[in-house]
Amino acid sequence: MADQKTPDQKTPDQKTPDQKTPDQKSTGQKSTGQKSTGGGQHTAGAFDIRNIIGALIGLYGVVLTVMGLFADPETAKTGGVNANLWAGIGMLVVGLAFLAWARLKPIVVPEHPAGPGPAADAGPAGDGDRPRSH
């Protein structure tokens, strides 16, 4: 009966959110923007293509929205619709969706390539230009 624990008691291996991992304690490092998933992997971060696409579409959306608000809407050409405004708002929504997608489901990149690269297949020095015999 002495071994039973109440729900508020923690075992020694459970950590509270403010406790640091052993790696953080020994190196004194603070958390960076890139997430580490362990096993030599990290997220793509700013180099994720979804961030680039979302930023570009969002930038064009801002330009079109500003033009739709402050420039001549030329509704006679578009059948009574302010095309710049609505296209800009749509592009802002799509750009934000790309950025949210990249943030919520990040791409995990391994530290080392999974398969052998060309250097591993080249064989001895100077033999890289001819096929290897098996």
Summary of the structure (lengths in Angstrom):
residues: 134
radius of gyration: 26.9
end to end distance: 67.4
largest distance: 83.6
contacts: 262
relative contact order: 0.13
helix: 43%
strand: 5%
